[in-house]
Amino acid sequence: MDAAFFRFLGPELINVLGGVRFDTVFSPAPGFWTFVFSPPVSPTPESPPDCRFLLLRVHSRAGALLLSPTKPVNPPQPSAKVMWLRKRLRGRRVTGGACDWPTRRLALELTAGEGRYLFLSMDDDPTVLESLPEGFATGGNWNTPEEAAGDAACPRSIRRALEREEPEDRDGLLQAFKDGRSAGFFLAESQQEEGPLPWPAGRESVRYPTALAAGAAYGETSFFSALLPVDQEPKRAETRRKKRLALLDQDTQRLKGLEEQQLYGEAVAANLSALDPREKSAPMALEHPVHGVMTVPFDPSRTVLENMERFFKKAAKGRRGQVHVERLRLEAEQGVAPKAKTRPPQSVKKSVAPDRRSTIPLHRFTSSDGFLILRGKNSAANHKLLSELASPFDYWLHAEGGPGAHVIIKRDHPGKEVPETTLREAAVLAGLSSWRAADAKANVLYALASEVRKIKGAALGRVRLENAKTVLVELDPLLEARLRRDG
């Protein structure tokens, strides 16, 4: 659900929900939420008169927030988070609210009780807060179309709409958007994932008179179709199998590249008598005993001997990895689910502290310079990555202007310099797991972890920066496969 559309949907929801009382909460599946309220409402003349469910799907691209007369099927046992919300919402009425549309967040103000606001977001599970996060509902104050186009925090849909408009009409479009005026809300078949927009979304768009009507039309598909019934589980399993095989293909190519470094090591060994083993060298042409002259990519920061040892180690790592990948490929082709990783039994006499990284859902990468790079897989992992794994002297990165994963470059000590190559590779990894993933380039913020502060009371992963710089990088989608670590 696009941020520009959320600018209109939020106020309409606050208006129509004013005075209703929350009765209970359900979670049909992870990331899906149902809020039951009374009395029922009819948000538009075309809507059913008995809408009594507020549905939320938490998803960075296909998120949805809508009113519905249909109650999704719920699991027999509620989760701990559901029970936590029920305790704080049951019997409380909506008295108002606020909308922070650039980040697609909505706060519904409640009558007296524990926590003042029901806090809804497209990126995090709902919660109840006593106060709103710092800077809430302050975005989008652009004075001119040029200022909006040049602001990385401006949603891409707004920038695209301004680019399509004739120059003399851009001021009017921006002013109408800021004033909350729209000629309708449009949903195109070709842009179902993006959702409705407050302007024509394509050559063939369906127009809706209100944001609530457009949101319901989009949400019925986005929300309910994503809740697959049990008899569609084989299709889901086949999708997972194909995705697993595709990832294994990427691993195979990466490991073959490592294996090929055996030739570089052999070329260096064959010419070692003519080289100074302790000298540091740039890439040079050497003759391989079998394959002839080849350019050996020496790392200038290492000696000739260290480079040779590194080539052989990488080749050995590639061979070991290929054995593991072929076993996983055979299991995937036979439909065998991947085995859960188990921790080896610990000795009774000797206690070994667990590696915190193994219990937090992270992606792990190794930069071209050998630095460990960690990236969170979800908001909880982003929070733990910063609060539990990052040292004060590690570098933190995040895509500028919107939601995305937190990325950490690990350093052994504060004096260890991070090469520009590593910094840019980490920035690309941050951009590829953010709202800018589909763009060719992205601005990425970076700062020392000690200068990143968690916001008290805000959703997991929300931070403020004491000091940060920005780097513009090209988003190479193949980089993840090249840098991903084994295991």
Disulfide bonds with the S-S distance in Angstrom:
none
